[in-house]
Amino acid sequence: MATITLNVNDEINKEFRNIVKLKFGEGKGILGKAIEQAIKEWIFEQKQKEITERQIKTMKQGVWSLKNYKFNRGEIYEKRGNISC
């Protein structure tokens, strides 16, 4: 387990602690659990943004990105089930 020391604005600190108290109550380790949950949600959000950006880039390239690719109908049907991003 890692230890992180951080500095935040007093207003953000006060508001965050109030919300944590309302949602989780008071007790040892509650603030750390809330911060861990917030970090996990932020990481998930960043990963989703990355996936979205990659998909948009792929969509913008479109079928023209296959311009110099030679394939036959059999290959298309064979690979259709194995498409991954």
N, CA and C atoms as a LAMMPS dump frame, in Angstrom:
ITEM: TIMESTEP
0
ITEM: NUMBER OF ATOMS
255
ITEM: BOX BOUNDS ff ff ff
-5.0000000000000000e+02 5.0000000000000000e+02
-5.0000000000000000e+02 5.0000000000000000e+02
-5.0000000000000000e+02 5.0000000000000000e+02
ITEM: ATOMS id mol type element x y z
1 1 1 N 0.846 -1.163 0
2 1 2 C 0 0 0
3 1 3 C 0.896 1.232 0
4 2 1 N 0.505 2.236 -0.77
5 2 2 C 1.29 3.455 -0.895
6 2 3 C 0.729 4.556 -0.01
7 3 1 N 1.59 5.484 0.335
8 3 2 C 1.174 6.664 1.074
9 3 3 C 1.339 7.865 0.163
10 4 1 N 0.271 8.645 0.033
11 4 2 C 0.297 9.833 -0.815
12 4 3 C 0.007 11.039 0.07
13 5 1 N 0.844 12.042 -0.033
14 5 2 C 0.625 13.291 0.682
15 5 3 C 0.226 14.33 -0.356
16 6 1 N -0.886 15.018 -0.116
17 6 2 C -1.319 16.007 -1.089
18 6 3 C -1.849 17.246 -0.401
19 7 1 N -1.796 18.327 -1.129
20 7 2 C -2.312 19.609 -0.654
21 7 3 C -3.49 19.999 -1.532
22 8 1 N -4.596 20.366 -0.898
23 8 2 C -5.772 20.802 -1.63
24 8 3 C -6.285 22.109 -1.035
25 9 1 N -7.049 22.815 -1.82
26 9 2 C -7.676 24.051 -1.399
27 9 3 C -8.535 23.791 -0.166
28 10 1 N -8.55 24.723 0.767
29 10 2 C -9.312 24.552 2.014
30 10 3 C -10.803 24.309 1.765
31 11 1 N -11.373 25.023 0.794
32 11 2 C -12.798 24.847 0.497
33 11 3 C -13.083 23.444 -0.039
34 12 1 N -12.215 22.96 -0.924
35 12 2 C -12.388 21.612 -1.479
36 12 3 C -12.254 20.581 -0.367
37 13 1 N -11.282 20.761 0.503
38 13 2 C -11.078 19.857 1.625
39 13 3 C -12.326 19.797 2.508
40 14 1 N -12.852 20.959 2.868
41 14 2 C -14.023 21.022 3.737
42 14 3 C -15.235 20.36 3.074
43 15 1 N -15.46 20.681 1.817
44 15 2 C -16.602 20.111 1.091
45 15 3 C -16.464 18.596 0.936
46 16 1 N -15.261 18.133 0.599
47 16 2 C -15.027 16.699 0.431
48 16 3 C -15.267 15.955 1.74
49 17 1 N -14.73 16.484 2.833
50 17 2 C -14.902 15.84 4.14
51 17 3 C -16.379 15.795 4.547
52 18 1 N -17.125 16.865 4.261
53 18 2 C -18.552 16.875 4.581
54 18 3 C -19.309 15.812 3.79
55 19 1 N -18.999 15.689 2.521
56 19 2 C -19.66 14.688 1.682
57 19 3 C -19.293 13.282 2.139
58 20 1 N -18.028 13.064 2.46
59 20 2 C -17.588 11.753 2.951
60 20 3 C -18.329 11.407 4.236
61 21 1 N -18.46 12.372 5.127
62 21 2 C -19.151 12.142 6.399
63 21 3 C -20.618 11.766 6.155
64 22 1 N -21.267 12.458 5.215
65 22 2 C -22.669 12.156 4.912
66 22 3 C -22.833 10.777 4.27
67 23 1 N -21.922 10.447 3.376
68 23 2 C -22.058 9.193 2.625
69 23 3 C -21.568 7.97 3.406
70 24 1 N -20.427 8.088 4.074
71 24 2 C -19.805 6.937 4.723
72 24 3 C -19.829 6.99 6.249
73 25 1 N -20.135 8.154 6.813
74 25 2 C -20.089 8.3 8.26
75 25 3 C -18.695 8.691 8.709
76 26 1 N -18.458 8.536 9.982
77 26 2 C -17.154 8.883 10.542
78 26 3 C -16.458 7.624 11.012
79 27 1 N -15.154 7.661 11.006
80 27 2 C -14.39 6.521 11.49
81 27 3 C -13.006 6.498 10.886
82 28 1 N -12.192 5.655 11.449
83 28 2 C -10.809 5.537 10.996
84 28 3 C -10.771 4.939 9.584
85 29 1 N -10.044 5.588 8.7
86 29 2 C -9.833 5.073 7.352
87 29 3 C -10.908 5.445 6.348
88 30 1 N -11.973 6.113 6.792
89 30 2 C -13.071 6.452 5.885
90 30 3 C -12.616 7.439 4.816
91 31 1 N -11.857 8.447 5.214
92 31 2 C -11.378 9.448 4.259
93 31 3 C -10.485 8.798 3.202
94 32 1 N -9.616 7.891 3.622
95 32 2 C -8.747 7.184 2.681
96 32 3 C -9.533 6.345 1.699
97 33 1 N -10.595 5.674 2.18
98 33 2 C -11.44 4.874 1.292
99 33 3 C -12.138 5.747 0.268
100 34 1 N -12.61 6.914 0.71
101 34 2 C -13.289 7.83 -0.201
102 34 3 C -12.333 8.361 -1.266
103 35 1 N -11.121 8.705 -0.852
104 35 2 C -10.129 9.192 -1.818
105 35 3 C -9.752 8.089 -2.795
106 36 1 N -9.598 6.86 -2.304
107 36 2 C -9.289 5.731 -3.176
108 36 3 C -10.397 5.533 -4.208
109 37 1 N -11.651 5.627 -3.776
110 37 2 C -12.772 5.489 -4.7
111 37 3 C -12.747 6.605 -5.749
112 38 1 N -12.455 7.831 -5.321
113 38 2 C -12.387 8.957 -6.254
114 38 3 C -11.279 8.749 -7.286
115 39 1 N -10.136 8.235 -6.853
116 39 2 C -9.025 7.976 -7.772
117 39 3 C -9.399 6.885 -8.772
118 40 1 N -10.042 5.821 -8.297
119 40 2 C -10.475 4.744 -9.193
120 40 3 C -11.436 5.27 -10.248
121 41 1 N -12.379 6.101 -9.829
122 41 2 C -13.336 6.669 -10.783
123 41 3 C -12.641 7.563 -11.794
124 42 1 N -11.642 8.333 -11.35
125 42 2 C -10.902 9.203 -12.255
126 42 3 C -10.111 8.377 -13.27
127 43 1 N -9.477 7.307 -12.804
128 43 2 C -8.72 6.426 -13.706
129 43 3 C -9.653 5.819 -14.748
130 44 1 N -10.821 5.33 -14.317
131 44 2 C -11.792 4.751 -15.244
132 44 3 C -12.213 5.785 -16.282
133 45 1 N -12.484 7.004 -15.846
134 45 2 C -12.896 8.074 -16.755
135 45 3 C -11.812 8.365 -17.79
136 46 1 N -10.555 8.403 -17.357
137 46 2 C -9.452 8.668 -18.279
138 46 3 C -9.301 7.551 -19.308
139 47 1 N -9.462 6.303 -18.868
140 47 2 C -9.381 5.172 -19.794
141 47 3 C -10.505 5.23 -20.814
142 48 1 N -11.704 5.608 -20.384
143 48 2 C -12.827 5.714 -21.299
144 48 3 C -12.59 6.815 -22.327
145 49 1 N -12.011 7.935 -21.904
146 49 2 C -11.68 9.015 -22.835
147 49 3 C -10.673 8.542 -23.872
148 50 1 N -9.665 7.793 -23.427
149 50 2 C -8.641 7.279 -24.342
150 50 3 C -9.262 6.336 -25.376
151 51 1 N -10.135 5.452 -24.911
152 51 2 C -10.807 4.523 -25.823
153 51 3 C -11.651 5.286 -26.826
154 52 1 N -12.394 6.281 -26.346
155 52 2 C -13.246 7.079 -27.228
156 52 3 C -12.418 7.798 -28.274
157 53 1 N -11.332 8.429 -27.863
158 53 2 C -10.469 9.144 -28.807
159 53 3 C -9.899 8.196 -29.859
160 54 1 N -9.487 6.999 -29.43
161 54 2 C -8.939 6.017 -30.369
162 54 3 C -10.004 5.572 -31.367
163 55 1 N -11.225 5.356 -30.887
164 55 2 C -12.306 4.928 -31.773
165 55 3 C -12.685 6.027 -32.769
166 56 1 N -12.719 7.269 -32.298
167 56 2 C -13.03 8.389 -33.196
168 56 3 C -11.964 8.504 -34.277
169 57 1 N -10.702 8.35 -33.893
170 57 2 C -9.604 8.41 -34.864
171 57 3 C -9.761 7.3 -35.911
172 58 1 N -10.093 6.096 -35.46
173 58 2 C -10.285 4.97 -36.367
174 58 3 C -11.461 5.23 -37.303
175 59 1 N -12.56 5.769 -36.765
176 59 2 C -13.736 6.057 -37.589
177 59 3 C -13.429 7.124 -38.634
178 60 1 N -12.637 8.143 -38.251
179 60 2 C -12.29 9.202 -39.198
180 60 3 C -11.427 8.674 -40.333
181 61 1 N -10.59 7.681 -40.038
182 61 2 C -9.766 7.084 -41.091
183 61 3 C -10.654 6.329 -42.068
184 62 1 N -11.678 5.687 -41.523
185 62 2 C -12.669 5.004 -42.341
186 62 3 C -12.093 3.929 -43.235
187 63 1 N -12.877 3.57 -44.247
188 63 2 C -12.469 2.511 -45.166
189 63 3 C -11.299 2.928 -46.033
190 64 1 N -11.036 4.236 -46.12
191 64 2 C -9.923 4.684 -46.96
192 64 3 C -8.589 4.22 -46.39
193 65 1 N -8.542 3.894 -45.118
194 65 2 C -7.307 3.386 -44.528
195 65 3 C -6.984 1.987 -45.058
196 66 1 N -7.964 1.331 -45.68
197 66 2 C -7.765 0 -46.261
198 66 3 C -7.442 0.075 -47.76
199 67 1 N -7.209 1.265 -48.268
200 67 2 C -7.031 1.491 -49.7
201 67 3 C -5.977 0.578 -50.326
202 68 1 N -4.859 0.394 -49.684
203 68 2 C -3.77 -0.401 -50.249
204 68 3 C -3.752 -1.831 -49.736
205 69 1 N -4.785 -2.217 -49.014
206 69 2 C -4.846 -3.566 -48.455
207 69 3 C -5.575 -4.482 -49.425
208 70 1 N -4.963 -5.595 -49.775
209 70 2 C -5.566 -6.572 -50.683
210 70 3 C -6.155 -7.706 -49.854
211 71 1 N -7.421 -8.017 -50.053
212 71 2 C -8.064 -9.102 -49.333
213 71 3 C -9.136 -9.723 -50.208
214 72 1 N -9.568 -10.894 -49.8
215 72 2 C -10.635 -11.551 -50.543
216 72 3 C -11.83 -11.791 -49.624
217 73 1 N -12.945 -12.175 -50.193
218 73 2 C -14.177 -12.358 -49.435
219 73 3 C -14.01 -13.381 -48.307
220 74 1 N -13.287 -14.446 -48.537
221 74 2 C -13.065 -15.465 -47.517
222 74 3 C -12.358 -14.92 -46.291
223 75 1 N -11.346 -14.064 -46.517
224 75 2 C -10.64 -13.451 -45.4
225 75 3 C -11.571 -12.576 -44.561
226 76 1 N -12.444 -11.858 -45.232
227 76 2 C -13.358 -10.964 -44.515
228 76 3 C -14.26 -11.774 -43.6
229 77 1 N -14.853 -12.834 -44.118
230 77 2 C -15.753 -13.643 -43.296
231 77 3 C -15.001 -14.369 -42.184
232 78 1 N -13.771 -14.766 -42.446
233 78 2 C -12.952 -15.452 -41.446
234 78 3 C -12.585 -14.498 -40.303
235 79 1 N -12.226 -13.258 -40.625
236 79 2 C -11.78 -12.315 -39.628
237 79 3 C -12.926 -11.587 -38.928
238 80 1 N -14.108 -11.681 -39.472
239 80 2 C -15.255 -10.941 -38.922
240 80 3 C -15.494 -11.252 -37.449
241 81 1 N -15.324 -12.479 -37.044
242 81 2 C -15.54 -12.856 -35.652
243 81 3 C -14.367 -12.516 -34.746
244 82 1 N -13.234 -12.104 -35.31
245 82 2 C -12.028 -11.863 -34.503
246 82 3 C -11.673 -10.38 -34.404
247 83 1 N -12.625 -9.493 -34.657
248 83 2 C -12.351 -8.059 -34.614
249 83 3 C -12.223 -7.616 -33.168
250 84 1 N -11.144 -6.903 -32.853
251 84 2 C -10.958 -6.342 -31.516
252 84 3 C -10.323 -4.976 -31.64
253 85 1 N -10.489 -4.167 -30.61
254 85 2 C -9.95 -2.794 -30.637
255 85 3 C -8.794 -2.698 -29.687
